[in-house]
Amino acid sequence: MALASQQSQTEDLRLVMRRLGEAARAAAARLALASNETKNRALTAAAKAIRANAGKILAANAADMEGAGKRGLSAAMLDRLMLDSKRIEAMAAGLEAVAELPDPIGTVLKEWTRPNGLKIARVRVPLGVIGIIYESRPNVTADAAGLCLKSGNAAILRGGSESFESSNAIAECMLEGLRAGGLPEACVQMVPTRAREAVGIMLQMSDVIDVIIPRGGRSLIERVTAESKIPVIKHLEGICHVYVSNTADPEMARKIVFNSKMRRTGVCGAAETLLVADAAAKTILPLIIDDLAKAGCEVRGDAATQKLDKRVVPATEADWDTEYLDAIISVKVVKDVDEAIAHINKHGSHHTESIVTSDAAEAEKFLTNIDSGILLHNASTQFADGGEFGMGAEIGISTGKLHARGPVGAEQLTSYKYVVRGSGQVRP
């Protein structure tokens, strides 16, 4: 009897997901033709609704936080989940920033004329229906919906079970925006259940969903990669590095390392490993360790690092491959930039790396030889963010190489088509 009931629930869920997909497909067809003014009206109205409903969003978030606390979520996960007035304003401002961006749809990327007189143009178009699966951070609801809307794509959003109430409260504001813009409400839909089975069903809906974007921990990414019948734009973990060169300005190095690690430890752009050139280890590294330790950061170091400060905990091989998302950092002393590059290419996740140096040639070597989506010179890894790149917001940082890499904004959620205009030509 219980098995029959479970099967019935699964079939009901399949029907719910099927309806979401079909509604999204129909909405995407209309949204693809919407004017920039219409989309912007929806975005700005959604931003206004988020501000007006801040109290409701905070109340929903309080319920989520209470549930997460009972489940024993880590401090880093709780930080990702938590909303306050500042983060709510950032969501609204992000939607307004997206509205101010040029409309990517219809942009002529290139055009040329063939010897036979055919005029060919490559024109930017939406991807269609995008399924976004994310964990913890409810602000992704606004960012993802806003970017999909701007780029002419319908969105099916599946937030984490821990952020269910918050995400739905934010999604309601997005619906207000769609109504104000005269667009179908099915342009943005939340999966209306916490059930994990919904994810599995969603990953098989290749006839109505064009792209899947997972944003979360390794277990989510691995599951989506293994099960999806739909192309995936991956947002994998951020094992980010800062390399401090022998020629680094000491004060600059201290500020960049501290900000990279401690500004927000739970974001994917937080530095997890610090590499320091041997000469700098004698002068700059003790100061950096002291800064971090005084701020409550646990420092795990190799033998050379341990000799500099008794507070340093021995690092293991596993530390070099770990995304802590917490106030923990692994530190290694290396011979030079070549050893730093080799370490990063071996242990990194192809996310974000920074070099602190006053040697321009050394910086170029670092920027050229590392295989990561974002590379910085004399700047914090915490700038790994679509908003900081001028994209208004982002759905995530793609660590793959196909279609999109680095911050995924509105422009990255598009493809293109070829439009060919003739005057009666036939092929000989």
C-alpha positions in Angstrom: 0.0 0.0 0.0 2.8 2.4 0.9 4.6 1.6 -2.3 1.5 2.3 -4.3 1.0 5.6 -2.5 4.7 6.6 -3.2 4.3 5.7 -6.9 1.1 7.8 -7.1 2.9 10.8 -5.5 5.8 10.5 -8.0 3.3 10.4 -10.9 1.6 13.5 -9.5 4.9 15.2 -9.2 5.8 14.3 -12.8 2.5 15.9 -13.9 3.3 19.1 -11.9 6.7 19.3 -13.5 5.4 18.6 -17.0 2.9 21.5 -16.6 5.7 23.8 -15.5 7.8 22.9 -18.5 5.0 23.3 -21.0 4.0 26.6 -19.5 7.6 27.8 -19.6 8.0 26.8 -23.2 4.9 28.8 -24.2 6.1 31.8 -22.2 9.6 31.6 -23.6 8.1 32.0 -27.1 6.4 35.3 -26.1 9.3 36.5 -24.1 11.8 36.1 -26.9 9.8 38.7 -28.9 9.3 41.1 -26.0 10.8 44.6 -26.4 13.6 45.9 -24.2 11.2 48.4 -22.7 8.7 45.7 -21.7 11.4 43.6 -20.1 12.9 46.6 -18.3 9.4 47.6 -17.0 9.0 44.2 -15.5 12.5 44.3 -13.9 12.0 47.7 -12.3 8.6 46.8 -11.1 10.0 43.6 -9.5 12.7 45.7 -7.8 10.0 48.0 -6.4 8.0 44.9 -5.2 11.0 43.5 -3.4 11.5 46.8 -1.5 7.8 47.0 -0.7 7.6 43.4 0.5 10.9 43.5 2.5 9.0 42.7 5.7 7.4 39.6 4.2 10.7 38.4 2.7 12.5 38.8 6.1 9.7 36.9 7.9 10.0 34.1 5.4 13.7 34.1 5.8 13.4 34.0 9.6 11.3 30.8 9.2 14.0 29.3 6.9 16.8 30.3 9.4 14.9 28.7 12.3 14.5 25.5 10.3 18.1 25.5 9.2 19.3 26.0 12.8 17.4 23.0 13.9 18.9 21.0 11.1 22.4 22.0 12.3 23.6 23.8 9.1 27.1 25.2 9.3 27.9 28.8 10.0 28.9 29.3 6.4 25.6 27.8 5.1 23.6 30.0 7.5 25.5 33.1 6.3 24.5 32.2 2.7 20.9 31.7 3.7 20.5 34.8 5.8 18.8 37.9 4.5 18.9 41.3 6.0 17.8 44.8 4.8 21.2 45.3 3.1 20.9 42.1 1.1 17.3 42.7 0.1 18.3 46.2 -1.2 21.1 44.6 -3.1 18.7 42.2 -4.8 16.4 45.2 -5.8 19.4 47.2 -7.0 20.7 44.3 -8.9 17.5 44.0 -10.9 17.6 47.7 -11.7 21.2 47.3 -12.8 20.2 44.5 -15.1 17.4 46.7 -16.6 20.0 49.3 -17.4 22.1 46.9 -19.5 21.8 46.9 -23.3 19.3 44.3 -24.6 21.4 41.4 -25.8 18.6 40.0 -27.9 18.6 40.9 -31.6 22.2 42.2 -31.5 24.0 41.7 -34.8 27.3 40.1 -33.7 28.8 40.1 -37.2 27.6 40.5 -40.8 29.3 40.1 -44.2 28.5 39.7 -47.8 29.5 36.7 -49.9 30.8 37.0 -53.5 27.5 35.7 -54.8 25.7 38.6 -53.1 24.2 36.7 -50.1 24.2 39.0 -47.0 24.8 36.9 -43.8 24.3 38.1 -40.3 24.9 36.4 -37.0 22.2 37.5 -34.5 21.9 37.0 -30.8 18.9 35.0 -29.6 17.7 33.5 -26.2 18.5 30.0 -25.2 14.8 29.3 -24.5 13.9 27.7 -21.2 16.5 27.5 -18.5 16.3 25.3 -15.4 18.2 26.6 -12.4 18.9 24.4 -9.4 20.5 26.1 -6.5 21.2 25.7 -2.8 21.0 28.0 0.2 21.3 31.5 -1.2 17.7 32.9 -1.7 19.1 36.0 -3.5 19.8 33.7 -6.5 16.0 33.7 -7.1 16.0 37.3 -8.0 19.4 37.3 -9.8 18.5 34.2 -11.9 15.0 35.4 -12.7 16.2 38.9 -13.6 19.0 37.7 -15.9 16.7 35.2 -17.6 14.1 37.8 -18.2 16.6 40.3 -19.6 18.0 37.7 -22.0 14.5 36.6 -23.2 14.6 33.2 -21.4 11.8 31.6 -19.3 13.1 30.3 -16.0 12.2 27.3 -13.9 13.8 27.7 -10.5 14.4 25.0 -8.0 15.8 26.5 -4.8 17.2 24.6 -1.9 14.8 23.1 0.6 16.4 25.2 3.4 15.6 28.5 1.5 12.1 27.4 0.3 10.1 30.1 2.1 12.5 32.9 1.3 12.8 32.0 -2.4 9.1 31.8 -2.8 8.6 35.2 -1.2 11.1 36.7 -3.6 9.5 34.8 -6.6 6.2 36.5 -5.7 7.8 39.8 -6.2 9.2 38.7 -9.6 5.6 37.8 -10.6 4.4 41.3 -9.7 7.0 42.6 -12.1 5.9 40.3 -14.9 2.3 41.4 -14.4 3.3 45.0 -14.5 5.2 44.4 -17.7 2.3 42.5 -19.3 4.4 39.3 -19.6 3.2 35.7 -18.8 3.7 34.7 -15.2 5.1 31.4 -16.5 8.3 33.4 -17.5 9.4 32.7 -14.0 8.3 29.6 -12.1 9.4 28.1 -8.8 9.2 24.3 -8.4 6.5 24.1 -5.8 7.9 21.4 -3.6 10.9 20.5 -1.5 10.9 16.9 -2.7 14.3 15.8 -4.1 12.5 13.7 -6.7 11.6 17.0 -8.5 15.2 17.5 -9.4 15.5 14.1 -11.0 12.4 14.7 -13.0 13.5 18.1 -14.1 16.8 16.8 -15.4 15.0 14.5 -17.8 12.8 17.1 -19.4 14.9 17.7 -22.4 11.9 18.4 -24.7 10.9 21.5 -22.8 14.1 22.7 -21.0 17.1 23.8 -23.1 19.8 24.3 -20.4 20.3 23.4 -16.8 22.4 25.6 -14.5 23.3 24.0 -11.1 24.7 26.3 -8.4 25.8 24.6 -5.2 28.2 22.2 -3.7 30.1 19.3 -5.3 27.4 16.7 -4.5 24.7 18.8 -6.4 27.0 19.4 -9.4 28.0 15.7 -9.5 24.3 14.6 -9.4 23.2 17.0 -12.1 26.2 16.1 -14.3 25.5 12.4 -13.9 21.7 12.5 -14.4 20.9 15.3 -16.8 19.8 14.7 -20.3 20.0 18.4 -20.8 23.1 20.5 -21.5 24.6 21.8 -18.3 26.5 25.1 -17.5 28.4 24.1 -14.4 29.1 26.2 -11.4 31.5 24.1 -9.5 33.3 24.8 -6.2 35.7 27.7 -5.8 39.1 26.5 -4.6 40.5 30.0 -5.2 44.2 31.0 -4.7 46.2 34.1 -3.9 49.9 34.1 -4.8 52.1 36.7 -3.0 55.3 37.3 -5.0 58.7 38.4 -3.7 58.1 41.8 -5.2 54.6 42.3 -3.7 54.0 45.5 -1.8 53.6 44.3 1.9 50.6 46.5 2.8 48.9 45.7 -0.5 49.5 42.0 0.0 48.1 42.1 3.5 44.9 43.9 2.5 44.3 41.7 -0.6 44.8 38.4 1.3 42.7 39.5 4.2 39.8 40.7 2.0 40.0 37.6 -0.3 39.6 35.3 2.7 37.6 37.2 5.3 35.2 39.6 3.6 32.7 36.8 3.2 34.1 33.3 3.8 31.0 31.5 2.5 31.1 32.8 -1.1 32.7 30.9 -4.0 35.2 33.7 -4.6 36.7 33.4 -1.1 40.4 32.5 -1.2 41.0 29.0 0.2 44.7 28.7 -0.4 47.5 31.2 0.0 50.8 30.7 -1.8 53.8 32.8 -0.9 57.2 33.1 -2.5 60.0 32.0 -0.2 61.6 35.5 0.2 58.2 37.1 0.9 57.6 34.3 3.5 60.3 35.8 5.7 58.9 39.3 5.6 55.3 39.5 4.6 53.8 36.1 5.6 54.2 36.6 9.4 52.1 39.8 9.1 49.5 38.1 7.0 49.2 35.2 9.4 48.8 37.5 12.3 46.1 39.5 10.5 44.1 36.3 9.8 44.6 34.7 13.2 43.5 37.8 15.0 40.3 37.8 12.9 39.6 34.2 14.0 40.8 32.5 10.9 42.4 29.1 11.3 45.7 28.9 9.3 46.8 25.5 8.1 50.3 25.5 6.7 53.2 23.5 5.3 56.3 23.0 7.4 57.8 26.4 6.3 54.7 28.2 7.3 54.4 26.5 10.7 57.9 27.7 11.6 56.7 31.3 11.4 53.9 31.2 13.9 52.9 28.7 16.6 49.2 29.3 15.8 49.6 27.6 12.4 48.1 24.1 12.2 49.8 21.5 10.0 48.2 21.2 6.6 47.4 17.8 5.0 47.4 16.9 1.3 43.6 17.1 1.5 43.7 20.8 2.4 45.1 21.8 -1.0 41.9 20.4 -2.6 39.4 21.7 -0.1 36.8 24.5 -0.4 36.3 25.5 3.2 33.7 28.2 2.8 34.7 29.1 6.4 37.3 31.0 8.3 40.0 28.5 7.4 42.9 28.9 4.9 45.7 26.7 3.8 49.1 28.3 3.2 52.2 27.0 1.3 55.6 28.5 0.7 56.7 28.1 -2.9 59.9 28.8 -4.7 58.6 31.1 -7.4 55.7 31.9 -9.7 56.3 28.7 -11.8 55.8 26.6 -8.7 52.7 28.6 -7.8 51.3 28.1 -11.3 51.9 24.4 -11.2 50.2 24.1 -7.8 47.1 26.0 -8.9 46.7 24.1 -12.1 46.9 20.8 -10.1 44.8 21.7 -7.1 42.5 24.5 -8.3 38.9 24.2 -9.5 39.4 26.6 -12.5 37.5 29.3 -10.7 39.4 32.4 -9.6 43.1 33.1 -8.8 45.0 36.3 -7.9 48.7 37.3 -8.0 50.1 40.2 -5.9 53.3 41.4 -7.5 54.9 44.6 -8.8 56.7 42.7 -11.5 54.6 43.1 -14.7 56.3 40.2 -16.6 55.7 37.9 -13.6 52.0 39.0 -13.6 51.6 38.3 -17.3 53.1 34.8 -16.9 50.7 34.1 -14.1 47.7 35.4 -16.0 48.7 33.5 -19.2 49.6 30.2 -17.8 46.8 29.4 -15.4 43.7 27.6 -16.6 41.0 29.4 -14.6 37.9 31.3 -15.5 38.9 34.5 -13.6 42.5 35.8 -13.1 43.4 38.9 -11.2 46.5 41.0 -10.7 46.8 43.0 -7.5 43.1 42.6 -6.6 41.0 40.5 -4.2 39.5 37.2 -5.4 36.2 38.5 -3.9 35.7 40.5 -7.1 34.7 37.3 -8.8 31.1 38.4 -9.1 28.9 39.4 -12.1 27.8 42.5 -10.4 31.4 43.7 -9.9 32.0 42.9 -13.6 29.3 45.3 -14.6 26.8 42.5 -15.5 24.2 43.7 -13.0 24.1 40.2 -11.4 25.0 36.6 -12.2 23.6 33.2 -12.0 26.9 31.8 -11.1 30.6 31.5 -12.0 31.0 28.9 -14.8 34.1 26.7 -14.3 33.6 24.8 -17.5 34.8 25.8 -21.0 31.9 25.3 -23.3 29.4 28.1 -24.1 30.1 30.3 -21.0 33.0 30.8 -18.6 33.4 32.9 -15.6 30.4 35.1 -14.4 27.2 34.1 -16.2 25.2 37.2 -16.9 22.4 38.1 -19.3 24.7 38.0 -22.4 26.0 34.5 -21.5 22.4 33.2 -21.4 22.1 33.6 -25.2 23.0 31.8 -28.4 22.8 33.0 -32.0 21.3 32.3 -35.3 22.3 33.1 -38.9 20.1 35.3 -41.0 20.8 35.1 -44.7 19.3 37.6 -47.2 19.4 36.9 -50.9 18.1 38.2 -54.2 17.2 35.0 -55.9 20.5 33.1 -55.6 20.5 29.3 -56.2 23.5 27.1 -55.4 25.3 25.7 -58.5 
